[in-house]
Amino acid sequence: MVGPEDYIAITDNVPEKHGVKGVVGAGTGLGEAYLSHRHGTEFYNVHPSEGGHTEFAGLTLEDYEFREFLKKLFKEDPENEGKELLRISTERVVSGPALKHIY
């Protein structure tokens, strides 16, 4: 069971009781979902998404250079047979298999 110690606040805002909650979990991919309160209960409905497949949209020159670096790595990987990667999804940046590229 998930308890209060399992949550991480990303703002100083006070959570609204029974408000919508966002869930993000990096693993072999990037899982994203939101939770909506099931009225009359203490439970939430889970609404999964394919948020990890969204385009990585960096904000800085360093982000852009990292994106180009990932595209180059993908093209040079023998398993990809020289195919060019036209886009970089968010999970290619933050999921488990991608973390090695940050260092």
Buried (B, 14 or more C-beta within 10 A) or exposed (E): EEEEEEEEEEEEEEEEEEEEBEBBEBEEBBBBBBBEBEEEEEEBEEEEEEBBBBEBEEEEEEEEEBBEEBBEEBEEEEEEEEEEBEEBBBBBBBBEEBEEEEE
